[in-house]
Every structure is written in C-alpha cells, then in structure tokens.
C-alpha cells in the first residue's frame, strides 16, 4: 500500500462516525438511509462520511435497481493493521529490552544492598 492510500485510510478511521459506519458495514451491506438511521445527523452528512470512506477504498458501492448499497472492503484495513503491527512489534521489543535492563539493575542493586 502506498503512503497516500495509507494516509487516506488513517484519515478515514480518525472519525468516530466513520468507524461506526464501518462497524455497521462489517455486519452486512447497507444503504445511506440504513446507515443514517442510528445517527443524529442528516443523510447528506452521512453521504459525506461515505465519500471519505470510498476515497480511502474502505467502502464500495454497487447499483441494485434503485438501491445503492455500500459494503466494507477489508484490504486497506489489512494494510493499516500491518503497519500498526510493525510498530507494536518494535514497542514490544523495546519493552522487553527495558524489562531485561530493569531486572539487571534490580539484581545488581539487590546484591549491593545484601553486601551492606
């Protein structure tokens, strides 16, 4: 995934309404009307959120007669998770090294205290 696509994914995920929309679409596809129902905002506002999600590649729309249901696309989320996992692995490695250093310091401090 290129940097611009990753930026668009994280930008889309930054908003709680868009995350809620994605959570709903994880269950099944839905129309704008169905997606707007639980929110205290207008359908045009939901449409704007959907446009952000579509530009990020997180949501796709299809024509079904007069309906235009949206569905979740997981590929960008998988790529974002991969980036997050790399950071998580780096932090876990840092924490393990810190823990080893603290254990070493504690052991040497404990030895010094016992000698007194």
N, CA, C and O atoms as a Tinker XYZ file with bonds, in Angstrom:
   464  protein
     1  N      0.849000   -1.170000    0.000000    73     2
     2  CA     0.000000    0.000000    0.000000    64     1     3
     3  C      0.896000    1.235000    0.000000    63     2     4     5
     4  O      1.855000    1.318000    0.767000    81     3
     5  N      0.574000    2.188000   -0.865000    73     3     6
     6  CA     1.390000    3.393000   -0.921000    64     5     7
     7  C      1.040000    4.343000    0.218000    63     6     8     9
     8  O      0.024000    4.187000    0.894000    81     7
     9  N      1.900000    5.321000    0.409000    73     7    10
    10  CA     1.757000    6.245000    1.527000    64     9    11
    11  C      0.456000    7.043000    1.465000    63    10    12    13
    12  O     -0.195000    7.239000    2.491000    81    11
    13  N      0.073000    7.501000    0.284000    73    11    14
    14  CA    -1.159000    8.286000    0.145000    64    13    15
    15  C     -2.381000    7.452000    0.515000    63    14    16    17
    16  O     -3.304000    7.947000    1.162000    81    15
    17  N     -2.386000    6.192000    0.105000    73    15    18
    18  CA    -3.508000    5.303000    0.433000    64    17    19
    19  C     -3.566000    5.041000    1.930000    63    18    20    21
    20  O     -4.645000    5.019000    2.522000    81    19
    21  N     -2.419000    4.846000    2.531000    73    19    22
    22  CA    -2.358000    4.622000    3.975000    64    21    23
    23  C     -2.821000    5.869000    4.731000    63    22    24    25
    24  O     -3.550000    5.768000    5.718000    81    23
    25  N     -2.395000    7.040000    4.265000    73    23    26
    26  CA    -2.848000    8.294000    4.885000    64    25    27
    27  C     -4.362000    8.417000    4.797000    63    26    28    29
    28  O     -5.014000    8.796000    5.771000    81    27
    29  N     -4.927000    8.096000    3.630000    73    27    30
    30  CA    -6.376000    8.182000    3.440000    64    29    31
    31  C     -7.103000    7.207000    4.367000    63    30    32    33
    32  O     -8.163000    7.532000    4.902000    81    31
    33  N     -6.541000    6.029000    4.555000    73    31    34
    34  CA    -7.145000    5.037000    5.446000    64    33    35
    35  C     -7.171000    5.551000    6.879000    63    34    36    37
    36  O     -8.209000    5.503000    7.538000    81    35
    37  N     -6.035000    6.042000    7.365000    73    35    38
    38  CA    -5.991000    6.526000    8.741000    64    37    39
    39  C     -6.839000    7.782000    8.919000    63    38    40    41
    40  O     -7.443000    7.971000    9.975000    81    39
    41  N     -6.893000    8.637000    7.910000    73    39    42
    42  CA    -7.764000    9.816000    7.980000    64    41    43
    43  C     -9.221000    9.386000    8.111000    63    42    44    45
    44  O     -9.969000    9.941000    8.914000    81    43
    45  N     -9.614000    8.403000    7.326000    73    43    46
    46  CA   -10.992000    7.912000    7.377000    64    45    47
    47  C    -11.295000    7.286000    8.736000    63    46    48    49
    48  O    -12.397000    7.449000    9.259000    81    47
    49  N    -10.342000    6.581000    9.306000    73    47    50
    50  CA   -10.546000    5.911000   10.591000    64    49    51
    51  C    -10.493000    6.870000   11.774000    63    50    52    53
    52  O    -10.860000    6.494000   12.888000    81    51
    53  N    -10.048000    8.089000   11.552000    73    51    54
    54  CA    -9.890000    9.050000   12.644000    64    53    55
    55  C    -11.225000    9.548000   13.188000    63    54    56    57
    56  O    -11.277000   10.061000   14.305000    81    55
    57  N    -12.288000    9.408000   12.432000    73    55    58
    58  CA   -13.581000    9.950000   12.836000    64    57    59
    59  C    -14.460000    8.852000   13.438000    63    58    60    61
    60  O    -14.604000    7.790000   12.832000    81    59
    61  N    -15.051000    9.081000   14.618000    73    59    62
    62  CA   -15.876000    8.047000   15.255000    64    61    63
    63  C    -17.124000    7.684000   14.456000    63    62    64    65
    64  O    -17.559000    6.533000   14.488000    81    63
    65  N    -17.705000    8.642000   13.741000    73    63    66
    66  CA   -18.885000    8.322000   12.925000    64    65    67
    67  C    -18.497000    7.377000   11.797000    63    66    68    69
    68  O    -19.223000    6.427000   11.504000    81    67
    69  N    -17.362000    7.632000   11.168000    73    67    70
    70  CA   -16.921000    6.746000   10.084000    64    69    71
    71  C    -16.575000    5.359000   10.615000    63    70    72    73
    72  O    -16.845000    4.356000    9.955000    81    71
    73  N    -15.976000    5.299000   11.808000    73    71    74
    74  CA   -15.691000    3.979000   12.397000    64    73    75
    75  C    -16.991000    3.233000   12.689000    63    74    76    77
    76  O    -17.071000    2.021000   12.491000    81    75
    77  N    -18.007000    3.955000   13.159000    73    75    78
    78  CA   -19.308000    3.330000   13.424000    64    77    79
    79  C    -19.945000    2.835000   12.129000    63    78    80    81
    80  O    -20.553000    1.765000   12.102000    81    79
    81  N    -19.807000    3.605000   11.066000    73    79    82
    82  CA   -20.326000    3.177000    9.765000    64    81    83
    83  C    -19.624000    1.902000    9.319000    63    82    84    85
    84  O    -20.271000    0.969000    8.843000    81    83
    85  N    -18.312000    1.859000    9.468000    73    83    86
    86  CA   -17.567000    0.653000    9.089000    64    85    87
    87  C    -17.983000   -0.544000    9.935000    63    86    88    89
    88  O    -18.094000   -1.659000    9.426000    81    87
    89  N    -18.212000   -0.317000   11.216000    73    87    90
    90  CA   -18.664000   -1.407000   12.090000    64    89    91
    91  C    -20.009000   -1.939000   11.611000    63    90    92    93
    92  O    -20.234000   -3.149000   11.602000    81    91
    93  N    -20.894000   -1.046000   11.215000    73    91    94
    94  CA   -22.206000   -1.468000   10.700000    64    93    95
    95  C    -22.041000   -2.235000    9.393000    63    94    96    97
    96  O    -22.695000   -3.257000    9.184000    81    95
    97  N    -21.163000   -1.742000    8.510000    73    95    98
    98  CA   -20.956000   -2.418000    7.230000    64    97    99
    99  C    -20.231000   -3.755000    7.391000    63    98   100   101
   100  O    -20.290000   -4.599000    6.497000    81    99
   101  N    -19.560000   -3.952000    8.499000    73    99   102
   102  CA   -18.916000   -5.244000    8.764000    64   101   103
   103  C    -19.966000   -6.327000    8.961000    63   102   104   105
   104  O    -19.698000   -7.508000    8.740000    81   103
   105  N    -21.173000   -5.920000    9.380000    73   103   106
   106  CA   -22.267000   -6.876000    9.569000    64   105   107
   107  C    -22.897000   -7.261000    8.231000    63   106   108   109
   108  O    -23.116000   -8.442000    7.962000    81   107
   109  N    -23.188000   -6.262000    7.393000    73   107   110
   110  CA   -23.771000   -6.501000    6.066000    64   109   111
   111  C    -23.799000   -5.186000    5.304000    63   110   112   113
   112  O    -23.604000   -4.115000    5.877000    81   111
   113  N    -24.047000   -5.285000    3.985000    73   111   114
   114  CA   -24.131000   -4.046000    3.232000    64   113   115
   115  C    -25.379000   -3.266000    3.631000    63   114   116   117
   116  O    -26.336000   -3.823000    4.169000    81   115
   117  N    -25.346000   -1.963000    3.355000    73   115   118
   118  CA   -26.449000   -1.105000    3.765000    64   117   119
   119  C    -26.514000    0.125000    2.865000    63   118   120   121
   120  O    -25.516000    0.538000    2.275000    81   119
   121  N    -27.702000    0.694000    2.776000    73   119   122
   122  CA   -27.913000    1.928000    2.018000    64   121   123
   123  C    -27.604000    3.128000    2.914000    63   122   124   125
   124  O    -27.417000    2.986000    4.122000    81   123
   125  N    -27.555000    4.302000    2.303000    73   123   126
   126  CA   -27.322000    5.522000    3.074000    64   125   127
   127  C    -28.415000    5.699000    4.119000    63   126   128   129
   128  O    -28.127000    6.061000    5.260000    81   127
   129  N    -29.643000    5.453000    3.751000    73   127   130
   130  CA   -30.761000    5.584000    4.695000    64   129   131
   131  C    -30.577000    4.655000    5.880000    63   130   132   133
   132  O    -30.771000    5.062000    7.025000    81   131
   133  N    -30.207000    3.416000    5.617000    73   131   134
   134  CA   -29.987000    2.449000    6.697000    64   133   135
   135  C    -28.798000    2.857000    7.570000    63   134   136   137
   136  O    -28.828000    2.691000    8.790000    81   135
   137  N    -27.762000    3.388000    6.941000    73   135   138
   138  CA   -26.580000    3.798000    7.699000    64   137   139
   139  C    -26.848000    5.042000    8.537000    63   138   140   141
   140  O    -26.273000    5.207000    9.613000    81   139
   141  N    -27.721000    5.918000    8.044000    73   139   142
   142  CA   -28.018000    7.166000    8.752000    64   141   143
   143  C    -28.932000    6.958000    9.958000    63   142   144   145
   144  O    -28.933000    7.774000   10.879000    81   143
   145  N    -29.700000    5.883000    9.961000    73   143   146
   146  CA   -30.729000    5.671000   10.987000    64   145   147
   147  C    -30.240000    5.836000   12.428000    63   146   148   149
   148  O    -30.912000    6.523000   13.196000    81   147
   149  N    -29.122000    5.257000   12.839000    73   147   150
   150  CA   -28.745000    5.368000   14.255000    64   149   151
   151  C    -28.093000    6.701000   14.645000    63   150   152   153
   152  O    -27.806000    6.928000   15.821000    81   151
   153  N    -27.860000    7.574000   13.676000    73   151   154
   154  CA   -27.141000    8.809000   13.947000    64   153   155
   155  C    -28.078000   10.010000   14.009000    63   154   156   157
   156  O    -29.118000   10.038000   13.351000    81   155
   157  N    -27.702000   10.980000   14.793000    73   155   158
   158  CA   -28.472000   12.220000   14.909000    64   157   159
   159  C    -27.927000   13.263000   13.934000    63   158   160   161
   160  O    -27.852000   14.449000   14.253000    81   159
   161  N    -27.551000   12.801000   12.747000    73   159   162
   162  CA   -27.083000   13.705000   11.701000    64   161   163
   163  C    -27.840000   13.406000   10.426000    63   162   164   165
   164  O    -28.472000   12.357000   10.306000    81   163
   165  N    -27.781000   14.312000    9.482000    73   163   166
   166  CA   -28.566000   14.198000    8.252000    64   165   167
   167  C    -27.980000   13.153000    7.303000    63   166   168   169
   168  O    -26.826000   12.742000    7.430000    81   167
   169  N    -28.813000   12.741000    6.351000    73   167   170
   170  CA   -28.340000   11.823000    5.317000    64   169   171
   171  C    -27.219000   12.447000    4.497000    63   170   172   173
   172  O    -26.258000   11.750000    4.173000    81   171
   173  N    -27.298000   13.745000    4.143000    73   171   174
   174  CA   -26.168000   14.337000    3.421000    64   173   175
   175  C    -24.861000   14.274000    4.212000    63   174   176   177
   176  O    -23.792000   14.087000    3.632000    81   175
   177  N    -24.945000   14.429000    5.531000    73   175   178
   178  CA   -23.738000   14.320000    6.350000    64   177   179
   179  C    -23.194000   12.894000    6.306000    63   178   180   181
   180  O    -21.982000   12.695000    6.221000    81   179
   181  N    -24.074000   11.911000    6.364000    73   179   182
   182  CA   -23.645000   10.506000    6.242000    64   181   183
   183  C    -23.020000   10.279000    4.868000    63   182   184   185
   184  O    -22.009000    9.587000    4.750000    81   183
   185  N    -23.617000   10.858000    3.837000    73   183   186
   186  CA   -23.069000   10.736000    2.477000    64   185   187
   187  C    -21.655000   11.307000    2.400000    63   186   188   189
   188  O    -20.796000   10.744000    1.723000    81   187
   189  N    -21.412000   12.415000    3.087000    73   187   190
   190  CA   -20.056000   12.982000    3.106000    64   189   191
   191  C    -19.085000   12.029000    3.781000    63   190   192   193
   192  O    -17.964000   11.840000    3.307000    81   191
   193  N    -19.508000   11.430000    4.879000    73   191   194
   194  CA   -18.654000   10.439000    5.546000    64   193   195
   195  C    -18.394000    9.252000    4.616000    63   194   196   197
   196  O    -17.275000    8.745000    4.547000    81   195
   197  N    -19.426000    8.817000    3.907000    73   195   198
   198  CA   -19.263000    7.702000    2.973000    64   197   199
   199  C    -18.300000    8.057000    1.846000    63   198   200   201
   200  O    -17.534000    7.204000    1.397000    81   199
   201  N    -18.331000    9.295000    1.388000    73   199   202
   202  CA   -17.401000    9.728000    0.342000    64   201   203
   203  C    -15.960000    9.620000    0.816000    63   202   204   205
   204  O    -15.082000    9.196000    0.064000    81   203
   205  N    -15.719000   10.002000    2.058000    73   203   206
   206  CA   -14.367000    9.873000    2.623000    64   205   207
   207  C    -13.967000    8.399000    2.668000    63   206   208   209
   208  O    -12.849000    8.041000    2.296000    81   207
   209  N    -14.875000    7.558000    3.121000    73   207   210
   210  CA   -14.603000    6.119000    3.204000    64   209   211
   211  C    -14.389000    5.503000    1.824000    63   210   212   213
   212  O    -13.543000    4.625000    1.658000    81   211
   213  N    -15.151000    5.961000    0.840000    73   211   214
   214  CA   -14.986000    5.456000   -0.528000    64   213   215
   215  C    -13.651000    5.896000   -1.118000    63   214   216   217
   216  O    -12.967000    5.100000   -1.761000    81   215
   217  N    -13.272000    7.161000   -0.905000    73   215   218
   218  CA   -11.976000    7.645000   -1.418000    64   217   219
   219  C    -10.816000    6.887000   -0.779000    63   218   220   221
   220  O     -9.775000    6.692000   -1.407000    81   219
   221  N    -10.996000    6.466000    0.456000    73   219   222
   222  CA    -9.956000    5.697000    1.153000    64   221   223
   223  C     -9.951000    4.237000    0.711000    63   222   224   225
   224  O     -9.056000    3.479000    1.084000    81   223
   225  N    -10.936000    3.845000   -0.073000    73   223   226
   226  CA   -11.014000    2.460000   -0.530000    64   225   227
   227  C    -11.565000    1.507000    0.506000    63   226   228   229
   228  O    -11.431000    0.291000    0.368000    81   227
   229  N    -12.191000    2.051000    1.553000    73   227   230
   230  CA   -12.735000    1.215000    2.623000    64   229   231
   231  C    -14.161000    0.768000    2.355000    63   230   232   233
   232  O    -14.640000   -0.188000    2.963000    81   231
   233  N    -14.842000    1.458000    1.443000    73   231   234
   234  CA   -16.245000    1.177000    1.147000    64   233   235
   235  C    -16.435000    1.187000   -0.361000    63   234   236   237
   236  O    -15.878000    2.026000   -1.070000    81   235
   237  N    -17.225000    0.246000   -0.832000    73   235   238
   238  CA   -17.591000    0.193000   -2.247000    64   237   239
   239  C    -19.104000    0.282000   -2.361000    63   238   240   241
   240  O    -19.834000   -0.134000   -1.461000    81   239
   241  N    -19.563000    0.829000   -3.473000    73   239   242
   242  CA   -20.999000    0.969000   -3.715000    64   241   243
   243  C    -21.345000    0.169000   -4.963000    63   242   244   245
   244  O    -20.550000    0.085000   -5.899000    81   243
   245  N    -22.528000   -0.414000   -4.967000    73   243   246
   246  CA   -22.998000   -1.123000   -6.165000    64   245   247
   247  C    -24.432000   -0.704000   -6.437000    63   246   248   249
   248  O    -25.155000   -0.278000   -5.536000    81   247
   249  N    -24.822000   -0.831000   -7.669000    73   247   250
   250  CA   -26.189000   -0.496000   -8.073000    64   249   251
   251  C    -27.036000   -1.758000   -7.992000    63   250   252   253
   252  O    -26.672000   -2.792000   -8.552000    81   251
   253  N    -28.161000   -1.674000   -7.299000    73   251   254
   254  CA   -29.095000   -2.787000   -7.162000    64   253   255
   255  C    -30.489000   -2.229000   -7.434000    63   254   256   257
   256  O    -31.240000   -1.932000   -6.505000    81   255
   257  N    -30.827000   -2.092000   -8.708000    73   255   258
   258  CA   -32.078000   -1.430000   -9.080000    64   257   259
   259  C    -31.985000    0.028000   -8.711000    63   258   260   261
   260  O    -31.108000    0.738000   -9.203000    81   259
   261  N    -32.874000    0.488000   -7.855000    73   259   262
   262  CA   -32.825000    1.875000   -7.403000    64   261   263
   263  C    -32.008000    2.025000   -6.122000    63   262   264   265
   264  O    -31.746000    3.145000   -5.683000    81   263
   265  N    -31.612000    0.928000   -5.533000    73   263   266
   266  CA   -30.796000    0.959000   -4.310000    64   265   267
   267  C    -29.318000    1.046000   -4.670000    63   266   268   269
   268  O    -28.889000    0.560000   -5.716000    81   267
   269  N    -28.559000    1.664000   -3.797000    73   267   270
   270  CA   -27.098000    1.736000   -3.957000    64   269   271
   271  C    -26.437000    1.323000   -2.639000    63   270   272   273
   272  O    -25.898000    2.164000   -1.919000    81   271
   273  N    -26.481000    0.036000   -2.332000    73   271   274
   274  CA   -25.912000   -0.411000   -1.055000    64   273   275
   275  C    -24.385000   -0.288000   -1.028000    63   274   276   277
   276  O    -23.704000   -0.473000   -2.037000    81   275
   277  N    -23.883000    0.025000    0.148000    73   275   278
   278  CA   -22.429000    0.094000    0.372000    64   277   279
   279  C    -21.994000   -1.173000    1.077000    63   278   280   281
   280  O    -22.760000   -1.800000    1.810000    81   279
   281  N    -20.735000   -1.536000    0.837000    73   279   282
   282  CA   -20.164000   -2.691000    1.532000    64   281   283
   283  C    -18.736000   -2.367000    1.951000    63   282   284   285
   284  O    -18.070000   -1.519000    1.357000    81   283
   285  N    -18.297000   -3.045000    2.960000    73   283   286
   286  CA   -16.960000   -2.860000    3.515000    64   285   287
   287  C    -15.933000   -3.559000    2.639000    63   286   288   289
   288  O    -16.159000   -4.677000    2.177000    81   287
   289  N    -14.811000   -2.901000    2.414000    73   287   290
   290  CA   -13.653000   -3.501000    1.747000    64   289   291
   291  C    -12.542000   -3.620000    2.790000    63   290   292   293
   292  O    -12.153000   -2.620000    3.393000    81   291
   293  N    -12.037000   -4.809000    3.003000    73   291   294
   294  CA   -11.103000   -5.031000    4.111000    64   293   295
   295  C     -9.634000   -4.838000    3.742000    63   294   296   297
   296  O     -8.793000   -4.725000    4.633000    81   295
   297  N     -9.308000   -4.797000    2.464000    73   295   298
   298  CA    -7.900000   -4.731000    2.069000    64   297   299
   299  C     -7.161000   -3.539000    2.687000    63   298   300   301
   300  O     -6.066000   -3.724000    3.217000    81   299
   301  N     -7.720000   -2.320000    2.639000    73   299   302
   302  CA    -6.998000   -1.201000    3.265000    64   301   303
   303  C     -6.839000   -1.374000    4.780000    63   302   304   305
   304  O     -5.833000   -0.950000    5.350000    81   303
   305  N     -7.816000   -1.988000    5.425000    73   303   306
   306  CA    -7.709000   -2.230000    6.866000    64   305   307
   307  C     -6.606000   -3.236000    7.159000    63   306   308   309
   308  O     -5.896000   -3.113000    8.156000    81   307
   309  N     -6.465000   -4.223000    6.298000    73   307   310
   310  CA    -5.414000   -5.220000    6.460000    64   309   311
   311  C     -4.046000   -4.563000    6.319000    63   310   312   313
   312  O     -3.126000   -4.862000    7.081000    81   311
   313  N     -3.914000   -3.671000    5.346000    73   311   314
   314  CA    -2.644000   -2.964000    5.160000    64   313   315
   315  C     -2.349000   -2.058000    6.350000    63   314   316   317
   316  O     -1.206000   -1.988000    6.803000    81   315
   317  N     -3.362000   -1.366000    6.859000    73   315   318
   318  CA    -3.170000   -0.492000    8.022000    64   317   319
   319  C     -2.769000   -1.323000    9.238000    63   318   320   321
   320  O     -1.903000   -0.923000   10.015000    81   319
   321  N     -3.397000   -2.467000    9.392000    73   319   322
   322  CA    -3.055000   -3.340000   10.520000    64   321   323
   323  C     -1.607000   -3.801000   10.424000    63   322   324   325
   324  O     -0.917000   -3.911000   11.438000    81   323
   325  N     -1.152000   -4.069000    9.216000    73   323   326
   326  CA     0.236000   -4.488000    9.019000    64   325   327
   327  C      1.202000   -3.413000    9.503000    63   326   328   329
   328  O      2.203000   -3.720000   10.150000    81   327
   329  N      0.906000   -2.163000    9.193000    73   327   330
   330  CA     1.740000   -1.054000    9.655000    64   329   331
   331  C      1.698000   -0.965000   11.180000    63   330   332   333
   332  O      2.737000   -0.823000   11.825000    81   331
   333  N      0.522000   -1.047000   11.742000    73   331   334
   334  CA     0.373000   -0.975000   13.196000    64   333   335
   335  C      1.104000   -2.136000   13.865000    63   334   336   337
   336  O      1.742000   -1.954000   14.902000    81   335
   337  N      1.014000   -3.322000   13.277000    73   335   338
   338  CA     1.702000   -4.486000   13.835000    64   337   339
   339  C      3.211000   -4.289000   13.869000    63   338   340   341
   340  O      3.870000   -4.720000   14.815000    81   339
   341  N      3.770000   -3.638000   12.839000    73   339   342
   342  CA     5.219000   -3.377000   12.844000    64   341   343
   343  C      5.592000   -2.466000   14.013000    63   342   344   345
   344  O      6.601000   -2.692000   14.682000    81   343
   345  N      4.781000   -1.442000   14.257000    73   343   346
   346  CA     5.037000   -0.564000   15.403000    64   345   347
   347  C      4.880000   -1.321000   16.717000    63   346   348   349
   348  O      5.683000   -1.154000   17.635000    81   347
   349  N      3.851000   -2.148000   16.803000    73   347   350
   350  CA     3.626000   -2.930000   18.018000    64   349   351
   351  C      4.820000   -3.841000   18.293000    63   350   352   353
   352  O      5.277000   -3.936000   19.432000    81   351
   353  N      5.325000   -4.509000   17.259000    73   351   354
   354  CA     6.470000   -5.398000   17.434000    64   353   355
   355  C      7.698000   -4.624000   17.904000    63   354   356   357
   356  O      8.450000   -5.104000   18.752000    81   355
   357  N      7.900000   -3.431000   17.355000    73   355   358
   358  CA     9.048000   -2.613000   17.768000    64   357   359
   359  C      8.901000   -2.213000   19.232000    63   358   360   361
   360  O      9.865000   -2.288000   19.994000    81   359
   361  N      7.703000   -1.789000   19.632000    73   359   362
   362  CA     7.487000   -1.399000   21.027000    64   361   363
   363  C      7.632000   -2.588000   21.960000    63   362   364   365
   364  O      8.206000   -2.451000   23.040000    81   363
   365  N      7.131000   -3.742000   21.574000    73   363   366
   366  CA     7.277000   -4.933000   22.420000    64   365   367
   367  C      8.748000   -5.281000   22.601000    63   366   368   369
   368  O      9.176000   -5.663000   23.690000    81   367
   369  N      9.512000   -5.147000   21.533000    73   367   370
   370  CA    10.951000   -5.408000   21.617000    64   369   371
   371  C     11.617000   -4.413000   22.560000    63   370   372   373
   372  O     12.459000   -4.790000   23.376000    81   371
   373  N     11.239000   -3.142000   22.446000    73   371   374
   374  CA    11.790000   -2.122000   23.352000    64   373   375
   375  C     11.420000   -2.411000   24.800000    63   374   376   377
   376  O     12.259000   -2.280000   25.691000    81   375
   377  N     10.183000   -2.798000   25.039000    73   375   378
   378  CA     9.756000   -3.112000   26.410000    64   377   379
   379  C     10.500000   -4.324000   26.963000    63   378   380   381
   380  O     10.848000   -4.347000   28.144000    81   379
   381  N     10.746000   -5.324000   26.132000    73   379   382
   382  CA    11.494000   -6.500000   26.589000    64   381   383
   383  C     12.920000   -6.117000   26.964000    63   382   384   385
   384  O     13.445000   -6.585000   27.975000    81   383
   385  N     13.555000   -5.259000   26.148000    73   383   386
   386  CA    14.910000   -4.807000   26.469000    64   385   387
   387  C     14.914000   -3.987000   27.754000    63   386   388   389
   388  O     15.819000   -4.128000   28.578000    81   387
   389  N     13.906000   -3.128000   27.931000    73   387   390
   390  CA    13.799000   -2.326000   29.147000    64   389   391
   391  C     13.595000   -3.228000   30.364000    63   390   392   393
   392  O     14.204000   -3.011000   31.411000    81   391
   393  N     12.748000   -4.227000   30.224000    73   391   394
   394  CA    12.499000   -5.159000   31.321000    64   393   395
   395  C     13.781000   -5.895000   31.709000    63   394   396   397
   396  O     14.072000   -6.072000   32.892000    81   395
   397  N     14.546000   -6.324000   30.696000    73   395   398
   398  CA    15.807000   -7.010000   30.977000    64   397   399
   399  C     16.783000   -6.076000   31.686000    63   398   400   401
   400  O     17.477000   -6.487000   32.616000    81   399
   401  N     16.833000   -4.822000   31.246000    73   399   402
   402  CA    17.713000   -3.852000   31.897000    64   401   403
   403  C     17.273000   -3.599000   33.334000    63   402   404   405
   404  O     18.111000   -3.546000   34.233000    81   403
   405  N     15.983000   -3.445000   33.562000    73   403   406
   406  CA    15.479000   -3.235000   34.922000    64   405   407
   407  C     15.766000   -4.437000   35.811000    63   406   408   409
   408  O     16.137000   -4.279000   36.974000    81   407
   409  N     15.595000   -5.641000   35.262000    73   407   410
   410  CA    15.915000   -6.852000   36.036000    64   409   411
   411  C     17.398000   -6.872000   36.399000    63   410   412   413
   412  O     17.767000   -7.217000   37.522000    81   411
   413  N     18.238000   -6.500000   35.441000    73   411   414
   414  CA    19.687000   -6.468000   35.678000    64   413   415
   415  C     20.033000   -5.428000   36.745000    63   414   416   417
   416  O     20.824000   -5.701000   37.648000    81   415
   417  N     19.440000   -4.236000   36.639000    73   415   418
   418  CA    19.695000   -3.198000   37.633000    64   417   419
   419  C     19.185000   -3.606000   39.005000    63   418   420   421
   420  O     19.846000   -3.365000   40.015000    81   419
   421  N     18.027000   -4.215000   39.041000    73   419   422
   422  CA    17.461000   -4.653000   40.302000    64   421   423
   423  C     18.336000   -5.729000   40.937000    63   422   424   425
   424  O     18.548000   -5.736000   42.149000    81   423
   425  N     18.837000   -6.632000   40.108000    73   423   426
   426  CA    19.706000   -7.689000   40.620000    64   425   427
   427  C     20.997000   -7.103000   41.164000    63   426   428   429
   428  O     21.454000   -7.507000   42.233000    81   427
   429  N     21.592000   -6.155000   40.446000    73   427   430
   430  CA    22.861000   -5.558000   40.925000    64   429   431
   431  C     22.618000   -4.690000   42.145000    63   430   432   433
   432  O     23.471000   -4.641000   43.032000    81   431
   433  N     21.491000   -4.007000   42.224000    73   431   434
   434  CA    21.148000   -3.197000   43.385000    64   433   435
   435  C     20.870000   -4.108000   44.573000    63   434   436   437
   436  O     21.253000   -3.802000   45.702000    81   435
   437  N     20.209000   -5.215000   44.317000    73   435   438
   438  CA    19.918000   -6.172000   45.385000    64   437   439
   439  C     21.180000   -6.767000   45.946000    63   438   440   441
   440  O     21.277000   -6.970000   47.157000    81   439
   441  N     22.170000   -7.060000   45.087000    73   439   442
   442  CA    23.442000   -7.582000   45.542000    64   441   443
   443  C     24.163000   -6.560000   46.399000    63   442   444   445
   444  O     24.753000   -6.918000   47.418000    81   443
   445  N     24.126000   -5.285000   46.004000    73   443   446
   446  CA    24.795000   -4.216000   46.750000    64   445   447
   447  C     24.139000   -4.042000   48.119000    63   446   448   449
   448  O     24.834000   -3.813000   49.109000    81   447
   449  N     22.831000   -4.147000   48.187000    73   447   450
   450  CA    22.120000   -3.992000   49.449000    64   449   451
   451  C     22.446000   -5.157000   50.387000    63   450   452   453
   452  O     22.606000   -4.962000   51.592000    81   451
   453  N     22.543000   -6.374000   49.828000    73   451   454
   454  CA    22.843000   -7.543000   50.644000    64   453   455
   455  C     24.255000   -7.489000   51.203000    63   454   456   457
   456  O     24.497000   -8.020000   52.287000    81   455
   457  N     25.210000   -6.858000   50.491000    73   455   458
   458  CA    26.594000   -6.782000   50.958000    64   457   459
   459  C     26.717000   -5.845000   52.131000    63   458   460   461
   460  O     27.650000   -6.010000   52.918000    81   459
   461  N     25.847000   -4.876000   52.306000    73   459   462
   462  CA    25.920000   -3.900000   53.411000    64   461   463
   463  C     25.513000   -4.519000   54.652000    63   462   464
   464  O     25.505000   -3.865000   55.695000    81   463
